[in-house]
Amino acid sequence: MWSIRKRTLRMIMEASRDSLPLEFGAFLKAEKNVIYEIAMLPGTIQGDRHTLFYLYNKPIDFSIVGSVHSHPSGITLPSDEDKHMFSNSGAIHIIVGYPFELESFSAYDRASKPVEINVI
């Protein structure tokens, strides 16, 4: 079972609001299945329908467990591109959607299956 700290989720939602109308994206850091921080990758490109990560910029950091990105449309279902990235970049992935409230998110595993995350 995964959990995320409320302050981390608030920070993600605020960054997503600040990025409008573009997507926001970052990586998730966790300890013992508790997501406690995000990691920004240098060179990340934000677009109106995509976030591009240059994975060669990803540090070797075993606390990075997955990704988070926003969907300004408000739909938190993963696209085919999201599913491909999920399968290659960690165990847990979060998509946040407009209006970027604490309950405006969905989480997925590397197989793009929905996962429940507790907000603590």
FILUM-102950 format. One record per residue: x, y, z of N, C-alpha, C in turn; residue number from 1; residue in one letter. Coordinates in nm, 3 decimals. Layout:
BEGIN
SITE     n_px     n_py     n_pz    ca_px    ca_py    ca_pz     c_px     c_py     c_pz  resi  resn
SITE        X        Y        Z        X        Y        Z        X        Y        Z   NUM     a
...
This chain:
BEGIN
SITE     n_px     n_py     n_pz    ca_px    ca_py    ca_pz     c_px     c_py     c_pz  resi  resn
SITE    0.085   -0.119    0.000    0.000    0.000    0.000    0.088    0.124    0.000     1     m
SITE    0.058    0.217   -0.088    0.131    0.342   -0.100    0.060    0.454   -0.024     2     w
SITE    0.139    0.548    0.026    0.087    0.669    0.090    0.165    0.788    0.035     3     s
SITE    0.103    0.906    0.045    0.170    1.030    0.008    0.145    1.132    0.117     4     i
SITE    0.248    1.206    0.151    0.230    1.312    0.251    0.143    1.423    0.191     5     r
SITE    0.053    1.474    0.273   -0.040    1.577    0.226    0.035    1.700    0.176     6     k
SITE    0.142    1.738    0.242    0.218    1.857    0.199    0.282    1.835    0.063     7     r
SITE    0.324    1.712    0.034    0.381    1.680   -0.097    0.273    1.687   -0.204     8     t
SITE    0.156    1.633   -0.175    0.045    1.640   -0.270    0.003    1.785   -0.293     9     l
SITE    0.001    1.866   -0.189   -0.032    2.009   -0.204    0.070    2.078   -0.296    10     r
SITE    0.198    2.047   -0.276    0.303    2.106   -0.358    0.285    2.066   -0.505    11     m
SITE    0.250    1.940   -0.531    0.225    1.893   -0.667    0.108    1.969   -0.729    12     i
SITE    0.001    1.984   -0.652   -0.118    2.054   -0.704   -0.086    2.201   -0.733    13     m
SITE   -0.011    2.266   -0.646    0.024    2.406   -0.666    0.115    2.422   -0.789    14     e
SITE    0.213    2.333   -0.804    0.301    2.338   -0.921    0.221    2.314   -1.049    15     a
SITE    0.122    2.226   -1.043    0.037    2.199   -1.159   -0.047    2.321   -1.195    16     s
SITE   -0.103    2.389   -1.094   -0.179    2.513   -1.119   -0.088    2.619   -1.180    17     r
SITE    0.033    2.633   -1.124    0.127    2.734   -1.172    0.172    2.706   -1.316    18     d
SITE    0.168    2.582   -1.359    0.213    2.544   -1.493    0.107    2.564   -1.601    19     s
SITE   -0.019    2.585   -1.560   -0.126    2.601   -1.657   -0.093    2.706   -1.761    20     l
SITE   -0.124    2.688   -1.887   -0.201    2.578   -1.945   -0.116    2.456   -1.982    21     p
SITE    0.011    2.456   -1.941    0.100    2.345   -1.973    0.092    2.236   -1.867    22     l
SITE    0.138    2.117   -1.904    0.148    2.007   -1.807    0.267    2.031   -1.715    23     e
SITE    0.257    1.977   -1.596    0.367    1.975   -1.500    0.413    1.831   -1.487    24     f
SITE    0.542    1.809   -1.467    0.592    1.674   -1.448    0.713    1.670   -1.358    25     g
SITE    0.724    1.562   -1.281    0.838    1.543   -1.191    0.845    1.394   -1.155    26     a
SITE    0.945    1.360   -1.077    0.958    1.224   -1.028    0.927    1.220   -0.879    27     f
SITE    0.884    1.104   -0.832    0.843    1.086   -0.693    0.953    1.019   -0.613    28     l
SITE    0.974    1.068   -0.492    1.071    1.006   -0.401    0.993    0.948   -0.283    29     k
SITE    1.032    0.829   -0.240    0.961    0.762   -0.130    1.058    0.684   -0.044    30     a
SITE    1.013    0.662    0.078    1.082    0.574    0.173    0.976    0.487    0.237    31     e
SITE    0.996    0.357    0.231    0.901    0.260    0.287    0.760    0.285    0.236    32     k
SITE    0.746    0.305    0.105    0.617    0.325    0.036    0.543    0.451    0.078    33     n
SITE    0.616    0.548    0.135    0.558    0.679    0.167    0.625    0.783    0.077    34     v
SITE    0.547    0.841   -0.013    0.598    0.944   -0.103    0.611    1.073   -0.022    35     i
SITE    0.733    1.126   -0.018    0.758    1.241    0.068    0.811    1.363   -0.006    36     y
SITE    0.846    1.348   -0.136    0.910    1.458   -0.207    0.901    1.435   -0.357    37     e
SITE    0.919    1.543   -0.433    0.931    1.530   -0.577    1.072    1.570   -0.619    38     i
SITE    1.115    1.518   -0.733    1.245    1.552   -0.789    1.224    1.605   -0.929    39     a
SITE    1.272    1.724   -0.954    1.262    1.785   -1.087    1.384    1.743   -1.168    40     m
SITE    1.363    1.709   -1.294    1.473    1.673   -1.383    1.511    1.791   -1.471    41     l
SITE    1.640    1.822   -1.478    1.683    1.929   -1.568    1.645    1.895   -1.712    42     p
SITE    1.602    1.996   -1.786    1.570    1.977   -1.926    1.429    1.928   -1.954    43     g
SITE    1.348    1.908   -1.849    1.210    1.863   -1.870    1.136    1.967   -1.955    44     t
SITE    1.063    1.919   -2.055    0.987    2.007   -2.144    0.839    1.991   -2.114    45     i
SITE    0.775    2.105   -2.085    0.631    2.107   -2.059    0.559    2.154   -2.184    46     q
SITE    0.455    2.080   -2.222    0.373    2.119   -2.336    0.227    2.120   -2.295    47     g
SITE    0.141    2.160   -2.389    0.000    2.166   -2.356   -0.064    2.027   -2.352    48     d
SITE    0.001    1.925   -2.409   -0.052    1.788   -2.405    0.056    1.687   -2.374    49     r
SITE    0.168    1.731   -2.320    0.277    1.638   -2.291    0.376    1.698   -2.192    50     h
SITE    0.448    1.610   -2.127    0.567    1.645   -2.050    0.675    1.549   -2.096    51     t
SITE    0.786    1.603   -2.141    0.896    1.518   -2.187    1.009    1.521   -2.084    52     l
SITE    1.045    1.401   -2.038    1.157    1.387   -1.945    1.278    1.336   -2.021    53     f
SITE    1.391    1.397   -2.000    1.516    1.344   -2.053    1.574    1.253   -1.946    54     y
SITE    1.545    1.124   -1.960    1.579    1.029   -1.854    1.728    1.016   -1.832    55     l
SITE    1.809    1.054   -1.930    1.953    1.051   -1.907    1.995    1.154   -1.802    56     y
SITE    1.907    1.251   -1.770    1.934    1.348   -1.664    1.889    1.297   -1.527    57     n
SITE    1.823    1.181   -1.524    1.772    1.127   -1.398    1.890    1.079   -1.313    58     k
SITE    1.901    1.129   -1.191    2.013    1.088   -1.106    1.997    0.942   -1.062    59     p
SITE    2.107    0.882   -1.026    2.100    0.748   -0.966    2.062    0.771   -0.820    60     i
SITE    1.935    0.751   -0.794    1.878    0.780   -0.662    1.772    0.674   -0.638    61     d
SITE    1.801    0.580   -0.550    1.711    0.468   -0.528    1.583    0.506   -0.454    62     f
SITE    1.572    0.631   -0.410    1.448    0.675   -0.348    1.346    0.721   -0.453    63     s
SITE    1.387    0.736   -0.580    1.294    0.771   -0.687    1.217    0.645   -0.725    64     i
SITE    1.084    0.652   -0.706    0.999    0.533   -0.722    0.900    0.543   -0.838    65     v
SITE    0.890    0.659   -0.901    0.794    0.675   -1.009    0.783    0.820   -1.051    66     g
SITE    0.670    0.854   -1.110    0.652    0.987   -1.168    0.518    1.048   -1.129    67     s
SITE    0.510    1.178   -1.151    0.385    1.251   -1.136    0.378    1.350   -1.251    68     v
SITE    0.259    1.365   -1.308    0.240    1.471   -1.406    0.093    1.513   -1.405    69     h
SITE    0.070    1.630   -1.462   -0.066    1.685   -1.461   -0.131    1.668   -1.596    70     s
SITE   -0.263    1.663   -1.592   -0.347    1.669   -1.712   -0.438    1.790   -1.695    71     h
SITE   -0.404    1.903   -1.758   -0.488    2.022   -1.746   -0.634    2.001   -1.787    72     p
SITE   -0.661    1.897   -1.865   -0.798    1.867   -1.906   -0.884    1.821   -1.790    73     s
SITE   -0.821    1.775   -1.682   -0.894    1.723   -1.568   -0.914    1.572   -1.573    74     g
SITE   -0.886    1.510   -1.685   -0.902    1.365   -1.700   -0.774    1.298   -1.652    75     i
SITE   -0.785    1.213   -1.551   -0.667    1.153   -1.490   -0.641    1.010   -1.536    76     t
SITE   -0.692    0.976   -1.653   -0.663    0.845   -1.712   -0.532    0.854   -1.791    77     l
SITE   -0.451    0.748   -1.790   -0.324    0.754   -1.863   -0.342    0.738   -2.013    78     p
SITE   -0.265    0.816   -2.089   -0.262    0.801   -2.235   -0.173    0.681   -2.270    79     s
SITE   -0.169    0.644   -2.396   -0.079    0.537   -2.438    0.066    0.573   -2.409    80     d
SITE    0.103    0.699   -2.428    0.239    0.744   -2.398    0.267    0.734   -2.249    81     e
SITE    0.168    0.771   -2.165    0.183    0.757   -2.020    0.208    0.611   -1.983    82     d
SITE    0.129    0.522   -2.039    0.142    0.379   -2.008    0.281    0.327   -2.045    83     k
SITE    0.332    0.372   -2.156    0.467    0.330   -2.196    0.571    0.380   -2.095    84     h
SITE    0.559    0.506   -2.055    0.654    0.561   -1.957    0.641    0.488   -1.824    85     m
SITE    0.518    0.461   -1.780    0.498    0.391   -1.653    0.572    0.258   -1.651    86     f
SITE    0.569    0.187   -1.763    0.629    0.054   -1.767    0.781    0.059   -1.758    87     s
SITE    0.840    0.177   -1.781    0.985    0.189   -1.783    1.045    0.276   -1.674    88     n
SITE    0.963    0.332   -1.587    1.020    0.434   -1.497    0.969    0.431   -1.354    89     s
SITE    0.945    0.314   -1.299    0.913    0.309   -1.157    0.788    0.233   -1.124    90     g
SITE    0.765    0.214   -0.996    0.657    0.130   -0.945    0.525    0.203   -0.927    91     a
SITE    0.529    0.337   -0.912    0.407    0.412   -0.881    0.406    0.542   -0.961    92     i
SITE    0.289    0.576   -1.015    0.277    0.695   -1.099    0.145    0.764   -1.066    93     h
SITE    0.151    0.896   -1.060    0.034    0.976   -1.026    0.004    1.072   -1.140    94     i
SITE   -0.124    1.082   -1.174   -0.171    1.184   -1.268   -0.267    1.273   -1.190    95     i
SITE   -0.239    1.402   -1.188   -0.327    1.498   -1.122   -0.404    1.573   -1.229    96     v
SITE   -0.528    1.612   -1.198   -0.612    1.679   -1.296   -0.671    1.808   -1.243    97     g
SITE   -0.700    1.896   -1.337   -0.767    2.021   -1.306   -0.897    1.989   -1.233    98     y
SITE   -0.935    2.055   -1.127   -0.889    2.184   -1.077   -0.776    2.174   -0.974    99     p
SITE   -0.707    2.062   -0.969   -0.590    2.043   -0.884   -0.620    2.060   -0.735   100     f
SITE   -0.726    1.995   -0.693   -0.760    1.985   -0.550   -0.698    1.856   -0.496   101     e
SITE   -0.695    1.839   -0.366   -0.630    1.722   -0.305   -0.688    1.589   -0.351   102     l
SITE   -0.814    1.589   -0.395   -0.876    1.464   -0.439   -0.874    1.449   -0.592   103     e
SITE   -0.808    1.541   -0.663   -0.808    1.542   -0.810   -0.689    1.465   -0.866   104     s
SITE   -0.678    1.337   -0.829   -0.566    1.259   -0.880   -0.603    1.111   -0.889   105     f
SITE   -0.526    1.041   -0.971   -0.535    0.895   -0.981   -0.393    0.842   -0.979   106     s
SITE   -0.378    0.719   -0.931   -0.246    0.656   -0.924   -0.248    0.523   -0.996   107     a
SITE   -0.133    0.487   -1.051   -0.121    0.366   -1.133    0.011    0.296   -1.103   108     y
SITE    0.012    0.164   -1.123    0.137    0.090   -1.111    0.206    0.086   -1.247   109     d
SITE    0.317    0.014   -1.257    0.393    0.012   -1.383    0.318   -0.056   -1.497   110     r
SITE    0.214   -0.135   -1.464    0.130   -0.198   -1.565    0.007   -0.113   -1.599   111     a
SITE    0.002    0.009   -1.547   -0.108    0.105   -1.568   -0.238    0.062   -1.504   112     s
SITE   -0.229   -0.023   -1.403   -0.347   -0.062   -1.327   -0.366    0.038   -1.212   113     k
SITE   -0.492    0.078   -1.186   -0.518    0.174   -1.077   -0.469    0.122   -0.943   114     p
SITE   -0.414    0.214   -0.865   -0.361    0.184   -0.732   -0.419    0.287   -0.636   115     v
SITE   -0.453    0.244   -0.518   -0.501    0.337   -0.415   -0.382    0.393   -0.338   116     e
SITE   -0.386    0.524   -0.315   -0.283    0.591   -0.236   -0.352    0.663   -0.121   117     i
SITE   -0.303    0.639    0.000   -0.354    0.711    0.117   -0.283    0.844    0.129   118     n
SITE   -0.359    0.949    0.159   -0.301    1.080    0.186   -0.285    1.090    0.337   119     v
SITE   -0.160    1.111    0.380   -0.133    1.115    0.525   -0.074    1.249    0.567   120     i
